[in-house]
Amino acid sequence: MNAWLESDARRIALREVESFIDQREQQVATAFSGWFTFGDAPGKIPPNWKQAMVVLLTLFLVVMLELLYLSSLLQSLNLSVATFIGNLLSVAALTWMVVPWANRAFDWWLRPTPNDSPRIEAPGLR
């Protein structure tokens, strides 16, 4: 791979197509960057494990609601079609409703500030 990346053939090919390329590469900050972007603090992205925990919590909620209310409506459909519909609704609910709500509800935990830290005072000390 390194030999190709450093080769003259690749350099020539890149020069030929450069006028057609808007952006050569794009880095994604986290696995869930579409759900955990905060416009007011672009450099303050929650750690991946916290993002994963919020996704797990919200996905569990959505899937449980689907099992309770949607499964009976979809049981007559082909399993693949029913699964696709369930996944479509889950992703839509997570993207536009549940994860944005969870970001606001758990902001204190996702992006703690010094003011959010619990204060523990020892008895008799001031």
HELIX and SHEET records of a PDB file:
HELIX    1   1 ASN A    2  LEU A    5  1                                   4    
HELIX    2   2 ASP A    8  VAL A   17  1                                  10    
HELIX    3   3 GLU A   18  PHE A   20  5                                   3    
HELIX    4   4 ASN A   48  TYR A   69  1                                  22    
HELIX    5   5 SER A   71  LEU A   74  1                                   4    
HELIX    6   6 LEU A   79  ALA A   93  1                                  15    
HELIX    7   7 LEU A   94  VAL A   98  3                                   5    
HELIX    8   8 VAL A   99  ALA A  105  1                                   7    
HELIX    9   9 ASP A  107  LEU A  110  1                                   4    
HELIX   10  10 PRO A  114  ASP A  116  5                                   3    
END                                                                             
